[in-house]
Amino acid sequence: ESCPEGILGERGPIYKYPDSGRECRPCHENCTRGCLGPLLRDCLGEPLPVSRKTPTVIAVMVVGGLFLSCSCVLL
């Protein structure tokens, strides 16, 4: 038997894999195409990237926007 794949959950599709006792267990939450085990490295295909750069990107954009605004006012 196989486990259900891509069942829609609260945060998107849920994938499961059969453990050694043939019970369906959830894949890592970042797996997007199924898995062979519970860990991120067990994902099939590319897992979702774990991004920690978002706050830095936002801060750089805000500072850049302020710089451009000040430059336009001075011209």
Buried (B, 14 or more C-beta within 10 A) or exposed (E): EEBEBEEEEEEEBBBBBEEEEEEBEBBBEEBBBBBEBEEBEBBBEEBEEEEEEEEEEEEEEEEEEEEEEEEEEEE
